[in-house]
Amino acid sequence: MSGMTFDFTIVLRGYDRQQVDALLGRASAALAAGGDAAQRARARDALRAADFAVVLRGYDRAQVDGAVQMMLRELDAAPSDDLRAVLGSVLRLDDADDQRIIDEVRRLRTLADLHGH
């Protein structure tokens, strides 16, 4: 997947080309990084949250939406052998070690219990 490029049609009222190129470039780099689970998790989060601006001359929206879905499938299928990195990313912890992850999960569970969830 390294160096993945897309050839989108430019249309009237399409997605902003710079935004699309930047986001898909980061996702491609995450795939090329191989074993970096945290980088893949961040790329997945960014793709899922993508909200591209619609501009006068931009990329075909259906083509971009399809590419985003394909990239999500690729990122999901990539090996995820570093569970600590994934959990650290999900919990938004820098340099997560086992104890920090456990402490954060306990803290979140306590908050959920206090709020009746």
C-alpha positions, 0 to 999 in steps of 0.5 A: 500500500505504500505510495498509494495514489488516487485519480479522482475526477474533478467536478463542480461542487466536489470535496476540497482537493487539498483536504482529501489529499492530506487525509488520504496521504496520512492514511497511506503513510499509516499503512506503509508504517506496517506495525505502528498500531497507534499511527493506524488507529489515529488514521482510522479516527481521522478518516471516520471523522472526515468532514471535507469542505465542498468547493466549486472545483473539487474531487468527486464526492462518491469517489472520495467516499469510496476511497475513504471506505477502502482505506478504512478496510485496509487499516482495519485489516492491517496487523494489530500486534501492539495492543498497548499502542491501540489502547493508548490511542483510544484512551488518548494517553501519551506513552501508555504503559500497562498501569496507566491504561488500567488506571484510565479504564478504572477512572472511566468506569467510576465516572460511568457508574456515577452517571448511571451508565 
